[in-house]
């Protein structure tokens, strides 16, 4: 099984965190809040597209929204296989970390 | 969420973004950017937000461009490679394609060069659009005639009466005998002009003062060439030249050296004298017409307004002297109209009478433009036809491209690109061919067209543009046709339906051949008319007559003794002298009237000596010719032609013995005979009333009828007699038949061009047919193989293959005939004396096309039909 990349992992996690509010602007904001870096939309969209293609995310259009000037937005939701991929990577990471007790090199 | 205010992003940047993000809908990118923009606005302020938004927009543009350039470049490279491979693989088709189009294009180039030249006449004058020639239209004898000539008084009167007329000048055609530095006498044609021509026209002096060169009497300007001829030196300003002027020798002062008059001028001259050399107007009345008057009008004056005002000129100045025209209770404005004729139109709309030079014709400009377009159409159709036929060969390529993701749009672009590429290859070839053709053309027709006209940016742009359009149009049909293919079917190997007999292609072959047939009918008709002109009885015998121009008064005085010497020679049948000879361009006319009527009839006048009708073998219908045996035949005695007798209201028999009142004798002139109408002008025109007037003194040419045997001996005898009688005069001669054929030079040229064009168009059409037939044959290789296995003979197969094409060509004939008949009938209307088109011409055209086409496809099909069936069945 292919592992998720760090970016994909973060994007998935952000989408999971945001639940119903998981659309590009909010995802980007969340990523910025956590990592402290500005993400370009280009990078974000490529990841989103990849994740949708792999079946970890689904996307759907909402109805027209007044705060977007009457336009809709594309909401992303994590699929069960997305959940599973996250679980897998989390476990793997935990295993890796457990094998190394002290990160301070002491 | 903080402040919920929305801001609008900069419109231009938004549009850019929208344009660049091809998939923006998928992610609703624009909306996302909008939202983020508002947020940055709320947190960091306007400037940051703007910077961010614009930064993103520009970044996207850069990325997009990079993408496009890269991939387009890659695709172009691939397309070029494929185009090249296709070109090489199908050498014959490619050659036919490129070569056919190149011929078409180069014909178009040459014709457009010619048309451009024709249209450029007189436009080199800076004030060309304000210069007009004064012309009049006269209603007389129930028809309007155009008079480009006026009297000498018009100029000053017009300037005095109309402030709108800024300047005016006159050209009076004159001929003088000039003595050169070796004491030889030459007859030189020139114009007597006003000095204002240098202000109005862009005729210039190489040397000398344009302000005053011809302002004084007895001044002359001439070209360097003429200066060398007459004075022995080129820098002749200040020298004097002796003219024979009213029988006396008069010295003229050379005041300038003329620049060569441009070829595209309606008037040419290599010598000018000042018109003020004539101390008084030679004709002071308003009815004598002998010179051309040109006026230059003010910048903002309209031609129509001024023409309206000229009505007062007509009624005040001309009416009193044109009283006789008013016989039928008409107002003067109904019978006499004054026009301003733009000089830029003179060349293509020359007056049938008294025009300065022979000029061109607007109808030949139209005809040749049509031919150019027709030939280009044939060539383009070829191109389309062959590309389409070849297209099915490329169905596999298209299908494969589609399978790996090519969009229809991309494929279309590919095919159009390819055809534009081929079109430009043809264009280059056409340029090379034109430069060769044009030399041949100039050689044959003694013209001086040059490709350098295309060097002008505007013309180059037009040519390249036209080639591009031809390429796109030719690529359009194959592009759409090909991209229709369903990849699955093609790749499965299903035969393309109808690829051998597409309706579209059939129609194109029919149109191509129709055009060729029209051109062939045109060629035969022009040929027939020429033949008709050459063999039609002109009313005089043009063979075996030699004409000697008379250049000075001296010859006229000694003509009698010269004639006596000649008629003693057994090879000389008769000799006569005259002012005019048949087949000339200019004749003068005057009015005569019956004694019992005031209505004058305009007659062209031939002043001639005895023996004139005998020398030309004209037929006398009634009465007799001039004769030395009748003492009553004095100067001024008249022989009318048939139409003149008719115009006076007489039958030929009635006319004999009648008297006419005219300006040439004190007493009324007696009519002694009526001569059968003879065509002294071109057969384009009806024979107009004319009269032979006995006048032994006014001699401009000596005509001698000789026996057809030992012509050169006779000529050398005449030369010897000439040299002993007129030791200081140059001996020159021309045969009458060559003068006559000169009258029909433009028709001859038309004939030659028609031959060339129809041959070329047939060639192009056949190239196309060859391509199509060989393609069809190839498609049917399998079928033919099977038929042969089952026992069909080669002949059978050939018939099978040709049947359809023959049907097409018959159809093309049916389409072309009525069109060709209509067009050629129209052309024949130009001639007063014309041949019938005749059904033979059509059958001939049908036969020619059929023969050529059959030859073409027999050549091609025999190859296929003869092939061994084993080979053809193994094919594919």
HADDOCK unambig.tbl for C-alpha pairs under 7 A between the chains (distance, minus, plus):
assign (segid A and resid 24 and name CA) (segid B and resid 32 and name CA) 6.85 0.50 0.50
assign (segid A and resid 25 and name CA) (segid B and resid 32 and name CA) 5.81 0.50 0.50
assign (segid A and resid 25 and name CA) (segid B and resid 36 and name CA) 6.74 0.50 0.50
assign (segid A and resid 68 and name CA) (segid B and resid 31 and name CA) 6.75 0.50 0.50
assign (segid A and resid 73 and name CA) (segid B and resid 28 and name CA) 6.46 0.50 0.50
assign (segid A and resid 74 and name CA) (segid B and resid 27 and name CA) 6.38 0.50 0.50
assign (segid A and resid 74 and name CA) (segid B and resid 28 and name CA) 6.94 0.50 0.50
